[in-house]
Structure formats: structure tokens, C-alpha cells
Amino acid sequence: MKKPDTVDYFGGQPRTTIMNHKHLRAILLALVFTLPGLGIRLAGVELPPATKAFVSGLAILCASFMLLWACDAAQADISQALALAVVALIAVLPEYAVDMYFTWQAGRHPDTGYAHYAIANMTGANRLLIGVAWGCIALIFWLRHRRAVRIGRDRLTELWFLALATIYAFIIPIKGALTWVDGLVFLGIYAWYLVVTAHRPCGETEAVGPAEMLTRLPVVQRRAATAGLFVFAASAILANAEPFCEGLISTGKQLHINEFLLVQWLAPIASEAPEFVVALVFAWRGQGGLALGSLLSAKLNQWTLLVGMIPGVFALSHNSLDHPIPMDAFQMNEVMLTAAQSLLAIVLLSSLRLTVGGAALLFVLFIGQLLSPLIASVYPGGFLGIDPQHMHPFFTVLYVVIAGAIILLRPRRILRLAEGRHIVRPRRR
């Protein structure tokens, strides 16, 4: 009689058993590193700003991993429509918790810099996702398989709705305000997306890491473990959002580092790292389309739900719909730059593949817009004759010009995006 998993035996133990132990250790390790931040928060212990930011940021990072594992495992027990509406929202809870804290504080203290921090975190998260994460997926896949990453035609849906949100995002700086009406538009775009994708034929999703171990558990144990991870991780993220945000701001002021930059680039790294790591695993395994598709969905979530919730949360905190969230010319330029980057990314991906060249272009432009204001501030005449405050508008124009040139050369690609607006009816058996 054949033993189970005899082909994969190592040291007398099945490979499955070894992997289960490995995944269980990963969950326990994430749990251990989450506890200090949660415990300090509940105990009300005051720490130095840098220490507080590190401990709470580490807790959010580890809790984000647990939340992502729970989301992946939960899709074995719920319908696709519910997964799209609930799991997609929960998976990006870390980013929302940080940004909504800044937005809520902006409503309570409108004369402070919290509104600027909210916009900084939102724009930074969106630009990191395209400028760094997409490029890494394309590079790793090319190094492993020597070809471009391809996504399925069903991803035209995400691209279509991302295009709608991007076009509308250009209107915000033009009219000079982000109001609750704009929030309804962004939320409406995401709701329309849910309606279309809910009727899309179901595709199998592959769980990786600890989520894979959870899916192999008996039904009752799997659901209990998944629910436990959801509750614990979400509680840890929400509990550590305030100390992490305040710790970052205080650390910047204490060390004379621009706190706007810390909020824009450091905060999204802690909240988005888990999703990025899982996408890298898919790309390494040869599933580049799945990896890039997951990050495309994450971008759509952030560019619709996250942006759409900001004016609503501000209005609720401020107890008024008459006053939009305070944004000056600098924040408007940030929104415009983020929209321009999204436009170029959509145009590049409209071919349903992302080449190393396209990924390199996104990365180089991202590094350029990140470093050029700092370089321009060093030279009296600015960088390339452009002063620091005009560097981001310069890169906005550069993104748009490159995107426009590609559209003129390949107009059919853009026209094909409209296919994504249709509801795909499941085939009858």
C-alpha cells in the first residue's frame, strides 16, 4: 500500500508536512511581531517618535501579511461577487487605515497639515504601485523566462475602469477641489466595475504560502482560522494606524526631514509590502499575468475607492458637505502627476502585455519625478533650468506627451479598452 506523499518524502516527512510547518511558523512569526505594537497601544505606553513609528509600522506590516493570507484563504468559501466586494476592500485595509486617519484628522483640524498628509499618502501609494511594483514584476518575469508579462483579455475590464477614473482625476486639479461629489463619482466607477466583474465567468485563484495551508484545512477549521486572522489582523491595523502616522510626522519634525515625504513614500511601503511580495512569488513561479493582474486590481481599488472615500470621510469628520478637503497648488500638482502616470501605464498595458522596456520607462520616470526636486534644490539654477516646484508639472507633461505619442502610433489599442465596459454573461452549460 502506497504511503501518502511518498514521492515527496524528505528526511522521513512528507513535503506537505514540511511546508505546513513552514507556513505555520510564518503565521506565528507575524503574530509575534504584531503583538508589541498592539500591546503598547492598548497599554497607552508613550515611546519616542522614531520607536513608536517603527514598532507600530512593523505591527501594520505583519498584520497586513496575515490579512492577505486570510483574504486568499477566504475565497475558497465565498462567492466571486462577494469576494470582489468584500475581500478586495479588506485586503487594502492597511492603506485605507493610514489614509483615513489623516483624512479624519484633517476634518477635525482643518488648519493643520493633515489634509496634505492624506493626499501625500494616497498619491504616493498609487505612484509606488505603478512605478516600482509593476516594473519589478516585469523584470523578474523576464529574468526567469525571457519574455514579457502578458495578461488576459478579461483584464480589459480593469483597464477600462482605471481609464475612466484617470480621466476624471485630471478634472480635480483643473477645477481646484476634491469634493464629496467627486467622491461619489469615484465610488460609482468602482461600483460599476463590481457589477461587470460579478457577471464575469469565475476563474480559479491559487493561494500561496500560509494561505495555501489554510485552504487545505477541514472546512470548519479553515473558516475559524480565517475568521480569527481577519479579526486579529484588522484590529492590529486599526489600533496601530494612529501611532504609526503620528510617529512618522513627529520623527520627521524631530530629525528635520520633510514629513510630507515620509508620509508619501514610507507609509505606503509598510501597508503594501505584503501584496507586493505575493505578486513577486507569482512572477517567480512563472505566473506573471496573475501577478500583474493582482497589482492592476490593487491600483484600481486605490484609484477609485481610496480617492473616493477621502472627501466623504473629511465631510463626516468636519460635519459639513460645504467645505472640500483643503488642497493647495502643490497637492493639485501631486494629483495631476499621479493621473498622468496612470495614463501612461494604461496606454502601455493596453497591448495586454508589459515589456521590460515599458517597465523600465515607468521606473525611470518614477525615479526622475522622485529625485529631480531634490536635485533641483541643490543647484541655484535648478535642474535642467527648472526650479524644484516646477519639476512635478514638468514630469506630468512628460508622462502625457509619451502617452499621447503611443496613442497616435497605436490607436487601436486604446479603442480596444472599451470592450471592458460590457457585462460578460456566463456561458450556459
C-alpha positions in Angstrom: 0.0 0.0 0.0 1.4 3.4 -1.0 2.2 5.9 1.6 0.7 9.4 1.1 3.2 11.8 -0.4 5.9 9.1 -0.7 7.3 10.7 -3.8 7.9 13.9 -2.0 9.4 12.5 1.2 12.4 14.3 2.8 14.0 13.1 5.9 11.1 10.8 6.7 8.5 13.5 6.4 6.2 14.3 3.5 6.8 17.6 1.7 3.3 18.7 2.6 4.0 18.3 6.3 7.3 20.3 6.0 5.5 23.1 4.1 2.7 23.2 6.7 5.3 23.6 9.4 7.0 26.4 7.5 3.7 28.2 6.8 2.6 27.8 10.4 5.9 29.3 11.6 5.3 32.2 9.2 1.9 32.9 10.8 3.3 32.6 14.3 6.2 34.9 13.5 3.9 37.5 12.0 1.8 37.2 15.2 4.8 37.7 17.5 6.0 40.9 15.7 2.4 42.3 15.7 1.9 41.9 19.5 4.4 44.6 20.7 2.6 47.4 18.7 -0.8 46.1 19.8 0.2 45.7 23.4 1.8 49.2 23.6 -1.2 50.7 22.0 -3.6 49.1 24.4 -1.4 49.9 27.5 -1.1 53.5 26.5 2.7 53.5 26.7 4.4 56.5 25.3 7.5 55.9 23.2 10.0 58.2 21.4 8.6 59.1 17.9 11.0 57.0 15.9 10.5 54.0 18.1 6.7 54.4 18.0 6.7 54.7 14.2 8.9 51.6 13.9 7.0 49.4 16.4 3.6 50.4 15.0 4.8 50.2 11.4 6.1 46.7 12.0 2.8 45.7 13.5 0.9 47.0 10.5 3.3 45.2 8.1 3.0 41.9 9.8 -0.8 42.3 10.3 -1.0 43.1 6.6 0.6 39.7 5.8 -2.0 37.9 8.0 -4.8 39.9 6.4 -3.7 39.0 2.9 -3.4 35.3 3.8 -6.9 35.4 5.3 -8.2 37.1 2.2 -6.7 34.4 -0.1 -8.0 31.6 2.0 -11.5 33.1 2.3 -12.0 32.9 -1.4 -12.4 29.1 -1.0 -15.6 29.7 0.9 -17.3 32.7 -0.6 -18.8 33.6 -4.0 -16.8 35.5 -6.5 -19.1 38.6 -6.3 -18.8 38.7 -2.5 -15.0 38.2 -2.9 -14.8 41.2 -5.2 -16.9 43.4 -3.0 -15.6 42.4 0.5 -12.2 40.7 0.2 -10.8 43.3 -2.2 -11.7 46.0 0.2 -10.4 44.2 3.3 -7.1 43.4 1.5 -6.3 47.1 1.2 -7.4 47.9 4.7 -3.8 48.9 5.8 -3.5 51.6 3.2 -7.1 52.8 3.9 -6.5 52.9 7.7 -3.5 55.2 7.4 -5.0 57.5 4.8 -8.4 57.7 6.5 -6.7 58.6 9.8 -5.0 61.5 8.1 -8.3 62.5 6.4 -10.3 62.3 9.7 -7.8 64.4 11.5 -7.9 66.9 8.6 -11.6 67.3 9.1 -11.2 67.8 12.9 -8.2 70.1 12.5 -8.6 71.8 9.0 -5.9 74.4 9.6 -3.2 71.8 10.1 -1.2 69.8 7.6 -3.3 66.6 7.9 -5.1 67.2 4.6 -1.7 67.4 2.9 -0.6 64.1 4.5 -3.8 62.4 3.3 -3.1 63.5 -0.3 0.6 62.6 0.1 -0.2 59.0 1.2 -2.8 58.5 -1.5 -0.6 59.8 -4.3 2.5 58.0 -3.0 0.7 54.7 -2.8 -0.6 54.9 -6.3 2.7 56.0 -7.8 4.7 53.4 -6.0 2.4 50.7 -7.3 3.0 51.6 -10.9 6.5 53.0 -10.8 8.1 50.2 -8.7 5.8 47.2 -8.2 4.8 46.8 -11.9 8.3 47.2 -13.1 9.7 44.6 -10.6 7.1 42.0 -11.8 8.1 42.6 -15.4 11.8 42.4 -14.6 11.6 39.2 -12.5 9.4 37.5 -15.1 11.8 38.5 -17.9 14.9 37.3 -15.9 13.2 33.9 -15.3 11.5 33.4 -18.6 13.0 35.9 -21.1 9.6 37.2 -22.2 7.2 40.0 -21.5 4.4 39.6 -18.9 1.0 39.0 -20.6 -2.4 39.5 -19.0 -5.7 38.0 -20.2 -8.3 39.9 -22.2 -10.6 39.8 -19.2 -8.2 42.4 -17.7 -9.5 44.9 -20.2 -12.3 45.4 -17.6 -9.8 46.7 -15.0 -8.0 48.8 -17.6 -11.3 50.4 -18.8 -12.4 51.4 -15.4 -8.9 52.6 -14.4 -9.0 54.7 -17.6 -12.4 56.2 -16.5 -11.0 57.1 -13.0 -7.8 58.5 -14.5 -9.7 60.8 -17.0 -11.9 62.1 -14.2 -8.8 62.6 -11.9 -7.5 65.2 -14.3 -10.6 67.2 -13.7 -9.9 67.6 -10.0 -6.8 69.8 -10.4 -8.5 71.7 -13.2 -11.5 72.7 -11.1 -9.3 73.1 -8.0 -11.1 70.9 -5.4 -11.8 67.4 -4.3 -15.5 67.4 -3.1 -17.9 64.8 -2.0 -19.4 64.8 -5.5 -16.1 63.7 -6.8 -16.0 61.0 -4.2 -19.4 59.7 -5.4 -18.1 59.6 -9.0 -15.1 57.5 -8.0 -17.2 55.2 -5.8 -19.7 54.9 -8.7 -16.9 53.9 -11.1 -15.9 51.1 -8.6 -19.5 50.0 -8.1 -19.9 49.8 -11.9 -16.7 47.7 -12.0 -18.2 45.3 -9.4 -21.4 44.9 -11.4 -19.4 44.0 -14.6 -16.9 41.7 -12.9 -19.6 39.9 -10.8 -21.0 38.5 -14.1 -17.6 37.5 -15.4 -17.0 33.7 -15.5 -15.3 32.6 -12.4 -11.6 31.8 -12.7 -9.7 29.7 -10.2 -7.3 31.5 -7.9 -4.2 29.9 -6.5 -3.4 30.5 -2.8 0.3 30.7 -1.9 2.2 30.5 1.3 0.3 30.2 4.6 -3.0 30.8 2.7 -2.3 27.5 0.8 -2.0 25.7 4.2 -5.3 27.3 5.4 -7.2 26.1 2.3 -6.2 22.5 3.0 -7.7 22.5 6.4 -11.1 20.9 7.1 -14.0 23.3 6.4 -14.8 24.2 10.0 -11.2 24.7 11.0 -10.4 26.7 7.9 -13.3 29.1 8.4 -12.4 29.5 12.1 -8.7 30.1 11.4 -9.6 32.5 8.6 -12.0 34.5 10.7 -9.5 34.6 13.5 -6.8 36.0 11.3 -9.3 38.6 9.9 -10.3 39.9 13.3 -6.9 39.9 14.8 -5.1 41.5 11.8 -7.8 44.1 11.2 -7.8 45.0 14.9 -4.0 45.4 14.9 -4.0 47.5 11.8 -6.7 49.9 13.1 -5.1 50.1 16.6 -1.6 51.0 15.2 -2.7 53.4 12.5 -2.7 56.5 14.8 0.7 55.8 16.5 2.3 55.0 13.1 1.0 58.2 11.5 1.8 60.4 14.4 5.2 58.7 14.9 6.1 59.4 11.3 5.2 63.0 11.5 7.0 63.6 14.8 10.1 61.7 13.6 10.2 63.9 10.5 10.0 67.1 12.6 12.5 65.9 15.1 15.1 64.9 12.5 14.3 67.8 10.3 13.2 65.5 7.5 10.2 66.6 5.3 7.3 64.7 7.0 5.3 65.0 3.7 7.9 62.8 2.0 7.9 60.3 4.9 4.1 60.0 4.7 4.2 59.8 0.9 6.8 57.1 0.5 7.5 55.3 3.7 3.9 54.8 4.9 2.7 53.0 1.7 5.7 50.7 1.8 4.5 49.2 5.2 0.9 48.8 4.1 1.5 47.5 0.5 4.6 45.3 1.0 2.6 42.0 1.6 0.6 42.3 -1.6 3.8 43.1 -3.5 5.6 40.1 -2.0 2.8 37.7 -3.0 2.8 39.2 -6.6 6.6 38.6 -6.7 6.1 35.0 -5.7 3.6 34.5 -8.6 6.0 36.1 -11.0 8.9 33.9 -9.8 6.7 30.9 -10.3 6.0 31.9 -13.9 2.6 33.3 -13.3 3.4 36.8 -14.4 -0.1 37.5 -15.7 -1.6 36.6 -12.4 1.0 38.8 -10.5 0.5 41.8 -12.7 -3.3 41.3 -12.7 -3.4 41.4 -8.9 -1.5 44.6 -8.8 -3.7 46.1 -11.6 -6.7 45.4 -9.4 -4.9 46.9 -6.4 -4.3 50.1 -8.4 -7.9 50.3 -9.5 -9.0 49.9 -5.8 -6.8 52.7 -4.7 -7.6 55.0 -7.6 -11.3 54.6 -7.1 -12.2 53.5 -3.5 -9.3 55.2 -1.7 -9.7 58.5 -3.6 -13.5 58.3 -3.4 -13.5 57.8 0.4 -11.3 60.8 1.2 -13.9 63.6 0.7 -16.6 61.6 2.4 -14.6 60.9 5.5 -13.4 64.5 5.6 -17.0 65.8 5.3 -18.1 63.4 8.1 -15.3 64.5 10.4 -15.8 68.2 9.5 -19.6 67.9 9.9 -20.2 69.7 6.7 -20.5 69.0 3.0 -19.9 72.6 2.1 -16.1 72.6 2.5 -13.9 70.3 0.4 -10.7 68.9 1.9 -8.1 71.7 1.9 -5.6 71.3 -1.1 -3.2 73.9 -2.3 -1.4 74.1 -5.7 1.2 71.6 -4.5 -1.4 68.9 -3.7 -3.1 69.6 -7.0 0.2 69.1 -8.8 0.6 65.8 -7.0 -2.8 64.6 -8.1 -2.2 65.7 -11.7 1.2 63.9 -11.7 -0.4 60.7 -10.3 -3.1 60.8 -13.0 -0.5 61.4 -15.7 1.5 58.3 -14.6 -1.7 56.2 -14.5 -2.5 57.4 -18.1 0.9 56.2 -19.4 0.6 52.9 -17.5 -2.8 52.3 -19.1 -1.5 53.0 -22.6 1.4 50.7 -22.1 -0.7 47.9 -20.8 -3.4 48.3 -23.4 -1.4 45.8 -25.5 -2.2 43.3 -22.7 1.5 42.9 -22.0 4.2 44.7 -20.2 7.7 44.5 -21.6 10.9 45.2 -19.8 11.3 48.3 -21.9 7.9 49.6 -20.8 8.6 48.7 -17.2 11.9 50.5 -17.4 10.2 53.6 -18.8 7.8 53.7 -15.8 10.6 53.1 -13.3 12.9 55.7 -14.8 10.2 58.3 -14.9 9.2 57.4 -11.3 12.8 57.9 -10.1 13.1 61.1 -12.1 10.0 62.7 -10.5 11.1 61.4 -7.1 14.7 62.8 -7.2 14.6 65.7 -9.5 13.0 68.2 -7.0 15.8 67.3 -4.5 18.5 67.7 -7.2 17.0 71.0 -8.4 17.0 72.4 -4.9 20.8 71.9 -4.8 21.6 73.9 -7.9 20.9 77.6 -7.9 19.6 77.5 -11.5 17.5 74.4 -10.8 17.7 71.0 -12.6 17.8 71.4 -16.4 16.9 75.0 -15.9 13.7 74.1 -14.0 13.2 75.1 -10.3 12.1 72.5 -7.7 8.5 73.5 -7.6 8.1 73.1 -11.3 9.7 69.6 -11.6 6.5 67.7 -11.0 4.5 69.7 -13.5 7.4 69.0 -16.0 7.1 65.3 -15.4 3.3 65.5 -15.7 3.7 66.9 -19.2 6.4 64.3 -20.0 4.1 61.4 -19.0 1.2 62.9 -21.0 3.3 63.5 -24.1 4.8 60.0 -24.1 1.3 58.5 -23.6 -0.1 60.7 -26.4 2.7 59.6 -28.8 1.9 55.9 -28.1 -1.8 56.5 -28.7 -1.1 58.2 -32.0 1.1 55.3 -33.1 -1.2 52.5 -31.8 -4.8 54.0 -31.6 -6.5 50.6 -31.9 -5.0 49.6 -28.5 -6.9 52.4 -26.8 -10.1 51.7 -28.6 -10.0 48.1 -27.5 -10.2 49.2 -23.9 -13.9 49.9 -24.4 -14.5 46.2 -24.6 -14.0 46.1 -20.8 -17.2 48.0 -20.1 -19.5 45.2 -21.1 -21.1 42.7 -18.8 -19.8 39.3 -19.7 -22.6 36.7 -19.3 -21.6 33.3 -18.1 -22.0 30.6 -20.7 -24.8 28.2 -20.2 -23.9 24.6 -19.7 
